[in-house]
């Protein structure tokens, strides 16, 4: 054995959920993201639109920027993004330009998610995995919006 551990999608989604909880605690819509390359987290982010007064400060956008800085490259072909909520079309567009290797998301977003428009918004080589830890991801979002009302 080489000592190299291979982590599961659930492991990385749990890390994204920790980021989502940070957003929740700051009064942000609780969406969290991590980007993984070679089985290592290279970027962590959560929604920061309220804190930064920036409508583009979605967890995915923040994570893309962080990962690109870490790698010294604007392309993320060898990376996987784990995000607790299905990306919106803005984020899907950014993921397309970053040429993301794989997208894994938890809860679907029936109203604002990019899947309403189809997988073609992503780069043709991007693989997609949906519904990973969906119940936990959706529960955090639901509790946030129930408390807001």
C-alpha positions in Angstrom: 0.0 0.0 0.0 1.3 3.4 -0.9 -0.5 5.3 1.8 -2.4 7.3 -0.7 -6.1 7.5 0.3 -8.8 7.9 -2.3 -11.7 9.8 -1.0 -15.3 9.4 -2.0 -17.7 11.9 -3.5 -19.5 11.9 -0.1 -16.3 12.9 1.7 -15.8 15.9 -0.6 -19.5 16.9 -0.5 -19.3 16.9 3.3 -16.5 19.4 3.0 -18.7 21.5 0.6 -21.4 21.3 3.2 -19.0 22.7 5.8 -18.5 25.7 3.5 -22.3 26.0 3.1 -22.7 26.1 6.9 -20.2 29.0 7.0 -22.4 30.9 4.5 -25.5 30.1 6.6 -23.8 31.4 9.7 -23.0 34.7 8.0 -26.6 35.1 6.7 -25.7 34.1 3.2 -27.6 31.6 1.1 -26.0 28.4 2.3 -24.1 27.1 -0.8 -20.6 25.7 -0.4 -18.1 24.4 -2.9 -14.7 22.7 -2.9 -12.5 22.0 -5.9 -10.4 18.8 -5.9 -7.4 18.0 -8.0 -5.4 14.7 -7.6 -7.6 13.8 -4.6 -6.7 17.0 -2.8 -8.8 20.0 -2.0 -7.2 23.0 -3.7 -10.0 25.5 -3.2 -12.8 26.1 -0.7 -15.5 28.7 -1.0 -19.1 29.6 0.0 -21.6 32.2 -1.1 -20.4 35.7 -0.3 -22.8 37.9 -2.2 -24.0 39.8 0.9 -20.6 40.2 2.5 -19.0 41.4 -0.7 -22.0 43.3 -2.0 -21.4 41.4 -5.3 -24.0 39.4 -7.1 -21.3 37.3 -8.8 -19.8 36.1 -5.5 -21.3 32.7 -5.8 -19.5 29.8 -4.1 -18.6 28.3 -7.5 -17.1 31.5 -8.9 -15.1 32.1 -5.7 -13.8 28.5 -5.9 -12.9 28.8 -9.5 -10.8 31.9 -8.9 -9.1 30.3 -5.9 -8.3 27.0 -7.8 -7.0 28.9 -10.8 -4.7 31.0 -8.6 -3.5 27.8 -6.8 -2.8 26.0 -10.1 -1.5 29.1 -12.0 -3.9 28.2 -14.8 -7.3 29.3 -15.9 -8.2 25.8 -17.0 -9.5 23.2 -14.5 -9.6 20.1 -16.8 -8.1 17.8 -14.1 -10.4 19.1 -11.4 -13.7 18.2 -9.8 -16.0 20.8 -8.3 -18.2 19.7 -5.5 -21.1 22.1 -4.8 -24.1 21.7 -2.5 -26.6 23.3 -5.0 -26.9 22.9 -8.7 -25.1 25.8 -10.3 -27.0 28.7 -11.9 -26.4 29.6 -15.6 -23.8 32.2 -14.7 -21.8 29.7 -12.8 -22.3 27.0 -15.5 -20.9 29.5 -18.0 -17.8 30.1 -15.8 -17.4 26.4 -15.4 -17.5 26.0 -19.2 -14.8 28.6 -19.7 -12.7 27.0 -17.0 -13.1 23.6 -18.9 -13.9 21.9 -15.6 -13.3 18.1 -15.7 -16.1 17.0 -13.5 -19.1 18.7 -11.7 -20.7 17.0 -8.7 -23.7 18.7 -7.1 -26.0 17.9 -4.2 -29.5 19.5 -4.4 -31.2 20.3 -7.7 -32.3 23.9 -8.2 -35.6 23.6 -10.2 -36.0 27.4 -10.6 -32.5 28.8 -11.2 -30.3 25.7 -12.0 -28.5 25.4 -15.3 -30.1 22.0 -16.1 -33.3 23.8 -17.1 -31.3 24.8 -20.2 -29.4 21.5 -20.5 -25.9 20.2 -20.1 -24.7 22.0 -23.2 -24.0 25.1 -21.0 -21.0 23.2 -19.6 -17.9 22.3 -21.5 -18.5 19.2 -23.7 -15.8 17.2 -21.8 -17.2 18.0 -18.4 -18.7 15.0 -16.6 -21.6 15.5 -14.3 -22.8 13.6 -11.1 -26.0 14.8 -9.6 -27.8 14.2 -6.3 -24.7 13.4 -4.1 -25.9 13.9 -0.5 -28.9 15.6 -1.9 -31.0 15.3 1.3 -28.4 16.9 3.5 -27.7 19.7 1.0 -31.4 20.4 0.5 -32.1 20.4 4.2 -29.6 23.2 4.9 -31.1 25.3 2.2 -34.7 24.7 3.3 -33.9 25.5 7.0 -32.2 28.8 5.9 -35.3 29.9 3.8 -37.8 28.8 6.5 -35.9 31.0 9.1 -35.9 33.9 6.6 -39.7 33.8 6.2 
